[in-house]
Amino acid sequence: MHLMDIDQIRSQFPQLKEKVYGRQLVYLDNAATSLRPVSVAEKWAEMSLRHNSNLHRAVHKTAVDATEEYESTRAAVAAFIGAAAPEEIVFTSGTTQSSNLLASCLEHGNFFAEGDEILICEAEHHSNIVPWQMVAARKGLKIKVLPIDDRGQILISELGNLLTPRTKICAVAQASNVLGIINPIRKIADICHANGTLVFVDGAQGIPHLPTDVKEMDCDFYAFSGHKMYAAPGTGILYGKRSLLEALPPYMGGGEMIESVSWEKTTYAPVPRRFEAGTQNISGVPSLRPAMEMCKLLAGREITAETERVKTFLLGFFSAHPDITLYGNPDDPAEKLPIFSITVKGAHHEDLALILDKMGIATRSGQMCAEPLMDGFGVTGMLRASFAPYNTMQEAVYFTECLQKAIDMLK
């Protein structure tokens, strides 16, 4: 795809032309779910209307075409994140299913023994906390927390002290969905691997913003969701190093995850298909290909420069405002994504979001599926404005003007 400027990029996302309460939509809830470009919708429709057939099973042309679309997407995802082979890519419904799949497979593969430990970063999304807690409760494991400092940065100095010979896995986000801080994954992986601890990375926020190479990060497992990086909902990925995936039992039983079935015994298909029981997302998965192409376009120099200008402007605005507290403000701005979570003195986060909505601005209010992090900061919730590369400086300025009006109304 050829390079585009910001106006050309925005023309590919029809929802940006929508109006809300008579005002032009300014969509700043991208960390929850991104908008979709025409290319993704077209692929989704093409698969639904022209190539709808079950995968891997029949020999007729329609089934062969659907299977080719699905498996070529697996190869494209592997190349996009730097995996060694397509067999290291497991399709899921999203990051939440990926983390649950991994936790369950490790549990049933007897990876854990009573008294073992799971280390989780303090700033994690619930989907990278709760599945591990569920396994811990069933297996008698200990959950340990890797803390962050007041600016939201992981206290790497504490990592070595928290690891013991019984720490089996460390679960950490590539970037926090609340704080927007990019975590030092390779450094975490090096320290963990020296201890014999595996590393699982939640890449849901990182994948739409950051060039991602799983070999460079040296993580053992990596997960992300299609709907946060312009693809169809109900699509997701679990990457795992092949040797680790091959050591794990299936997640679910059913069709297509088997090699053979008899009344006496069932044997399982090779990876990754042993983890993909049942009918998969036939139409949605191929939409990951145009979505990844859009990610590449949005990583172009002009678009990236606009995003950096927006980020710098908003960091300055929030830092200078006497009534606003910004959560996630690292020493180096380069370590922050354009995700801004704030509280405002004397104003409730939901009231702010409701007023902004009437002005056409979509933001998120509440705990952002990160209740332990909110408790750590001593707040009941925050207002979050999360920008995508298709958002502009004009929208950022309009957001600050409307936010100030909302603050004035509530004071």
C-alpha positions as CSV (number, residue, x, y, z in Angstrom):
1,M,0.0,0.0,0.0
2,H,1.3,3.5,-0.8
3,L,2.0,6.1,1.8
4,M,-0.9,8.4,2.7
5,D,-1.3,11.6,4.6
6,I,-3.6,12.0,7.6
7,D,-6.6,13.1,5.5
8,Q,-6.2,10.2,3.2
9,I,-5.9,7.9,6.2
10,R,-9.0,9.3,7.8
11,S,-11.0,8.8,4.6
12,Q,-10.4,5.1,5.0
13,F,-12.4,5.1,8.3
14,P,-16.0,6.0,7.5
15,Q,-17.1,6.2,11.2
16,L,-14.9,9.3,11.6
17,K,-17.5,11.1,9.4
18,E,-20.4,10.3,11.8
19,K,-22.1,12.9,14.0
20,V,-23.1,12.6,17.6
21,Y,-25.8,14.9,19.0
22,G,-25.3,17.0,15.9
23,R,-21.5,17.4,16.4
24,Q,-18.7,15.8,14.5
25,L,-17.6,12.6,16.2
26,V,-14.2,12.7,17.9
27,Y,-13.4,9.1,18.8
28,L,-11.0,8.9,21.7
29,D,-11.8,5.4,23.0
30,N,-9.3,3.5,20.9
31,A,-7.8,1.6,23.8
32,A,-11.2,-0.1,24.2
33,T,-11.7,-0.8,20.5
34,S,-10.4,0.8,17.4
35,L,-12.5,1.9,14.4
36,R,-12.4,-0.2,11.2
37,P,-11.1,0.8,7.8
38,V,-13.0,0.1,4.6
39,S,-10.4,-2.6,3.6
40,V,-11.2,-4.6,6.7
41,A,-15.0,-4.3,6.2
42,E,-14.6,-5.4,2.6
43,K,-12.6,-8.4,3.5
44,W,-15.0,-9.3,6.2
45,A,-17.9,-9.0,3.7
46,E,-16.1,-10.9,1.0
47,M,-15.5,-13.8,3.3
48,S,-19.1,-13.8,4.6
49,L,-20.8,-13.4,1.1
50,R,-18.4,-15.3,-1.2
51,H,-16.2,-17.7,0.7
52,N,-18.3,-18.9,3.6
53,S,-17.5,-22.6,4.3
54,N,-16.1,-24.6,7.2
55,L,-12.3,-24.8,7.4
56,H,-9.9,-27.7,6.9
57,R,-12.6,-30.3,6.4
58,A,-14.3,-30.5,2.9
59,V,-12.5,-30.9,-0.4
60,H,-14.8,-28.7,-2.4
61,K,-13.5,-25.4,-3.8
62,T,-15.4,-23.1,-1.4
63,A,-13.9,-24.9,1.6
64,V,-10.5,-24.9,0.1
65,D,-10.6,-21.2,-0.6
66,A,-11.8,-20.4,3.0
67,T,-9.1,-22.6,4.4
68,E,-6.5,-20.8,2.3
69,E,-7.6,-17.4,3.5
70,Y,-7.5,-18.6,7.1
71,E,-4.1,-20.2,6.9
72,S,-2.5,-17.5,4.8
73,T,-3.5,-15.1,7.5
74,R,-1.7,-17.3,10.1
75,A,1.5,-16.9,8.0
76,A,0.9,-13.2,7.7
77,V,0.5,-12.8,11.4
78,A,3.7,-14.8,12.1
79,A,5.6,-12.5,9.7
80,F,4.0,-9.4,11.2
81,I,5.2,-10.2,14.8
82,G,8.4,-11.9,13.9
83,A,7.4,-15.4,14.9
84,A,9.7,-18.2,13.7
85,A,6.9,-20.1,11.9
86,P,3.1,-20.0,11.3
87,E,2.8,-23.0,13.6
88,E,3.6,-20.6,16.5
89,I,0.3,-18.7,15.9
90,V,-2.9,-19.8,17.6
91,F,-6.1,-18.1,16.6
92,T,-8.4,-17.1,19.5
93,S,-11.3,-14.7,20.0
94,G,-9.1,-12.1,21.6
95,T,-6.5,-11.4,24.3
96,T,-8.9,-12.6,27.0
97,Q,-9.3,-16.0,25.5
98,S,-5.6,-16.2,24.8
99,S,-4.7,-15.6,28.4
100,N,-7.3,-18.1,29.6
101,L,-6.2,-20.7,27.0
102,L,-2.6,-20.4,28.2
103,A,-3.4,-20.5,31.9
104,S,-5.7,-23.5,31.4
105,C,-3.2,-25.4,29.3
106,L,-0.3,-24.8,31.7
107,E,-2.5,-26.0,34.6
108,H,-3.7,-29.1,32.9
109,G,-0.2,-29.8,31.5
110,N,1.0,-30.1,35.1
111,F,3.3,-27.1,34.7
112,F,2.4,-25.9,38.2
113,A,2.8,-27.7,41.5
114,E,1.3,-26.6,44.8
115,G,3.3,-23.7,46.3
116,D,4.5,-22.4,42.9
117,E,4.3,-18.7,42.1
118,I,2.9,-16.5,39.4
119,L,4.2,-13.0,39.1
120,I,1.9,-10.3,37.7
121,C,2.5,-6.6,37.1
122,E,0.5,-4.2,39.3
123,A,-0.8,-2.3,36.2
124,E,-2.4,-5.3,34.4
125,H,-5.9,-5.6,32.8
126,H,-8.2,-8.0,34.6
127,S,-7.8,-10.4,31.7
128,N,-4.1,-10.8,32.7
129,I,-5.0,-11.2,36.4
130,V,-8.2,-13.2,36.8
131,P,-7.2,-16.3,34.7
132,W,-4.1,-16.7,36.8
133,Q,-6.0,-16.2,40.0
134,M,-8.4,-18.9,39.0
135,V,-5.5,-21.4,38.3
136,A,-3.8,-20.3,41.6
137,A,-7.0,-21.1,43.6
138,R,-7.3,-24.5,42.0
139,K,-3.6,-25.5,42.3
140,G,-2.6,-23.8,45.5
141,L,-0.3,-21.3,43.9
142,K,0.9,-17.9,45.2
143,I,0.2,-14.7,43.3
144,K,3.0,-12.1,43.6
145,V,2.8,-8.5,42.4
146,L,5.5,-6.7,40.5
147,P,5.0,-3.0,41.6
148,I,5.0,0.2,39.8
149,D,6.3,3.6,41.0
150,D,4.2,6.8,41.3
151,R,4.8,7.6,37.6
152,G,3.5,4.2,36.5
153,Q,6.8,2.7,35.6
154,I,7.6,-0.9,36.6
155,L,10.1,-1.1,39.4
156,I,12.6,-3.3,37.6
157,S,14.9,-3.1,40.6
158,E,12.3,-5.2,42.5
159,L,12.0,-7.9,39.9
160,G,15.0,-9.9,40.9
161,N,14.0,-9.8,44.6
162,L,10.5,-11.2,43.8
163,L,11.7,-14.1,41.7
164,T,12.4,-17.4,43.4
165,P,13.0,-20.9,42.0
166,R,9.2,-21.5,42.3
167,T,8.2,-18.5,40.2
168,K,7.0,-20.2,37.1
169,I,5.6,-17.4,34.9
170,C,5.6,-13.6,34.8
171,A,2.5,-11.9,33.2
172,V,3.0,-8.4,32.0
173,A,1.5,-6.0,29.4
174,Q,3.6,-4.6,26.6
175,A,1.8,-1.3,27.5
176,S,-0.8,-0.5,30.1
177,N,-4.3,0.2,28.9
178,V,-4.6,2.8,31.7
179,L,-1.2,4.3,32.0
180,G,0.0,4.0,28.4
181,I,3.5,3.3,29.5
182,I,5.6,1.0,27.3
183,N,7.2,-1.6,29.5
184,P,10.8,-2.9,29.1
185,I,9.8,-6.4,28.0
186,R,13.2,-7.5,26.8
187,K,14.8,-6.5,30.1
188,I,12.0,-8.3,32.1
189,A,12.5,-11.4,29.9
190,D,16.2,-11.5,30.4
191,I,15.9,-11.3,34.2
192,C,13.0,-13.9,34.3
193,H,14.8,-16.3,31.9
194,A,17.9,-16.2,34.1
195,N,15.7,-17.5,36.9
196,G,14.0,-20.1,34.7
197,T,10.7,-18.1,34.7
198,L,8.6,-17.9,31.5
199,V,7.2,-14.6,30.3
200,F,3.6,-14.0,28.9
201,V,3.0,-10.6,27.3
202,D,-0.4,-9.0,26.9
203,G,0.1,-7.0,23.7
204,A,-3.4,-5.7,23.2
205,Q,-2.3,-2.1,23.6
206,G,1.1,-2.4,22.1
207,I,0.2,-4.0,18.8
208,P,-1.6,-1.0,17.2
209,H,1.2,1.4,18.2
210,L,4.5,-0.4,18.3
211,P,6.6,-2.4,15.9
212,T,6.5,-5.8,17.6
213,D,9.1,-8.6,17.2
214,V,8.5,-11.5,19.6
215,K,12.1,-12.8,18.9
216,E,13.5,-9.5,19.8
217,M,11.4,-9.3,23.0
218,D,12.3,-12.9,23.7
219,C,8.9,-13.4,25.3
220,D,7.7,-17.0,25.6
221,F,4.0,-16.1,24.9
222,Y,2.4,-13.0,23.4
223,A,-1.3,-12.2,22.9
224,F,-3.3,-9.5,21.2
225,S,-6.8,-8.7,20.0
226,G,-7.8,-7.9,16.4
227,H,-10.5,-5.4,17.4
228,K,-7.9,-3.1,19.0
229,M,-5.9,-2.9,15.8
230,Y,-8.6,-2.3,13.2
231,A,-9.6,-5.9,12.5
232,A,-13.0,-7.6,13.0
233,P,-14.1,-8.3,16.6
234,G,-13.8,-11.8,17.9
235,T,-10.3,-12.2,16.5
236,G,-7.2,-12.7,18.4
237,I,-3.8,-14.3,18.6
238,L,-1.8,-16.4,21.1
239,Y,1.8,-16.7,20.0
240,G,4.0,-19.2,21.8
241,K,7.4,-20.6,21.2
242,R,6.9,-23.8,19.3
243,S,8.7,-26.1,21.8
244,L,6.5,-24.7,24.6
245,L,3.2,-25.0,22.6
246,E,4.1,-28.6,21.7
247,A,4.5,-29.4,25.4
248,L,0.9,-28.2,26.3
249,P,-2.3,-30.2,26.2
250,P,-5.4,-29.0,24.3
251,Y,-7.6,-26.2,25.6
252,M,-10.9,-27.7,24.5
253,G,-12.0,-31.0,22.9
254,G,-14.0,-31.2,19.7
255,G,-13.7,-31.2,15.9
256,E,-10.5,-30.4,14.1
257,M,-8.2,-30.5,17.2
258,I,-7.8,-34.3,16.9
259,E,-5.5,-36.6,15.0
260,S,-7.7,-39.7,15.7
261,V,-10.6,-40.6,17.9
262,S,-11.7,-44.1,19.1
263,W,-13.6,-45.2,22.2
264,E,-10.4,-46.2,23.8
265,K,-8.2,-43.2,23.1
266,T,-8.0,-39.8,21.3
267,T,-4.8,-38.4,20.0
268,Y,-4.4,-34.7,19.2
269,A,-3.5,-32.7,16.1
270,P,-0.1,-31.0,15.9
271,V,0.2,-27.4,17.0
272,P,-1.4,-25.0,16.5
273,R,-4.6,-26.9,15.5
274,R,-4.8,-28.8,18.7
275,F,-5.8,-25.5,20.4
276,E,-8.4,-24.5,17.8
277,A,-11.3,-26.8,18.5
278,G,-14.6,-26.3,16.7
279,T,-15.6,-23.9,13.9
280,Q,-13.3,-20.9,13.9
281,N,-14.1,-17.3,13.0
282,I,-14.2,-18.0,9.2
283,S,-15.0,-14.4,8.1
284,G,-13.2,-12.5,10.8
285,V,-9.7,-14.0,10.9
286,P,-8.8,-13.0,7.3
287,S,-9.7,-9.4,8.2
288,L,-6.4,-9.4,10.2
289,R,-4.5,-9.1,6.9
290,P,-5.8,-5.7,5.8
291,A,-5.7,-4.6,9.4
292,M,-2.0,-5.4,9.6
293,E,-1.5,-3.5,6.3
294,M,-3.3,-0.5,7.9
295,C,-0.9,-0.8,10.9
296,K,2.0,-0.6,8.5
297,L,0.5,2.5,6.8
298,L,-0.1,4.2,10.1
299,A,3.5,3.6,11.1
300,G,4.6,6.0,8.3
301,R,6.7,9.0,9.1
302,E,4.1,11.7,8.6
303,I,1.4,9.9,10.6
304,T,3.8,9.0,13.4
305,A,5.0,12.6,13.6
306,E,1.4,13.8,14.0
307,T,0.8,11.3,16.8
308,E,4.0,12.6,18.5
309,R,2.8,16.2,18.2
310,V,-0.5,15.2,19.8
311,K,1.2,13.4,22.6
312,T,3.5,16.2,23.4
313,F,0.7,18.8,23.3
314,L,-1.5,16.7,25.7
315,L,1.3,15.9,28.1
316,G,2.0,19.6,28.4
317,F,-1.7,20.5,28.8
318,F,-2.3,17.9,31.6
319,S,1.0,18.6,33.4
320,A,0.3,22.4,33.6
321,H,-3.4,22.1,34.6
322,P,-3.9,22.8,38.3
323,D,-7.0,20.6,38.7
324,I,-5.8,17.6,36.7
325,T,-3.8,14.6,37.8
326,L,-2.3,12.5,34.9
327,Y,-1.6,8.8,35.7
328,G,1.2,7.3,33.7
329,N,3.8,10.1,33.1
330,P,7.2,8.4,32.6
331,D,10.6,10.0,32.8
332,D,11.0,9.7,29.1
333,P,7.9,10.6,27.0
334,A,9.1,8.2,24.3
335,E,8.0,5.4,26.7
336,K,4.4,6.5,26.6
337,L,1.6,5.7,24.1
338,P,-1.0,8.4,23.4
339,I,-3.2,7.0,26.2
340,F,-4.2,9.5,28.8
341,S,-6.0,8.6,32.1
342,I,-6.8,11.5,34.4
343,T,-8.7,12.6,37.5
344,V,-10.0,16.1,37.9
345,K,-10.3,17.8,41.3
346,G,-14.0,18.2,42.2
347,A,-15.4,16.4,39.2
348,H,-16.5,12.8,38.8
349,H,-15.0,10.9,35.9
350,E,-18.4,9.7,34.6
351,D,-19.9,13.2,34.7
352,L,-16.9,14.4,32.6
353,A,-17.4,11.6,30.1
354,L,-21.2,12.3,29.8
355,I,-20.6,16.0,29.1
356,L,-17.9,15.3,26.6
357,D,-20.2,12.9,24.9
358,K,-22.7,15.7,24.3
359,M,-19.9,17.6,22.6
360,G,-19.3,14.7,20.3
361,I,-16.2,13.3,22.1
362,A,-16.1,9.6,22.9
363,T,-13.9,8.8,26.0
364,R,-13.9,6.1,28.6
365,S,-14.7,6.5,32.3
366,G,-14.4,4.0,35.2
367,Q,-11.9,1.5,36.2
368,M,-10.9,0.4,32.7
369,C,-10.8,-3.3,33.8
370,A,-7.9,-2.5,36.1
371,E,-9.4,-2.3,39.6
372,P,-6.3,-3.2,41.5
373,L,-4.4,-0.4,39.8
374,M,-7.2,2.1,40.7
375,D,-7.0,0.9,44.3
376,G,-3.2,1.4,44.3
377,F,-3.7,5.0,43.2
378,G,-6.5,5.5,45.7
379,V,-9.2,6.4,43.2
380,T,-12.5,4.8,42.2
381,G,-12.1,5.5,38.5
382,M,-10.5,7.8,35.9
383,L,-11.3,9.5,32.6
384,R,-9.4,8.1,29.7
385,A,-8.8,9.6,26.3
386,S,-6.9,7.2,24.0
387,F,-5.7,8.3,20.7
388,A,-5.1,6.3,17.5
389,P,-2.9,7.4,14.6
390,Y,-6.0,8.6,12.7
391,N,-6.7,11.2,15.4
392,T,-5.4,14.7,14.7
393,M,-4.0,17.7,16.5
394,Q,-7.2,19.6,15.8
395,E,-9.2,16.9,17.6
396,A,-6.7,17.0,20.5
397,V,-7.2,20.8,20.8
398,Y,-10.9,20.5,20.6
399,F,-10.8,17.8,23.3
400,T,-8.9,20.0,25.7
401,E,-11.3,22.9,25.1
402,C,-14.3,20.7,25.8
403,L,-12.7,19.2,28.8
404,Q,-12.1,22.6,30.3
405,K,-15.8,23.5,29.6
406,A,-16.8,20.3,31.4
407,I,-14.6,21.1,34.3
408,D,-16.0,24.6,34.6
409,M,-19.5,23.3,34.5
410,L,-18.8,20.8,37.4
411,K,-16.8,23.1,39.7
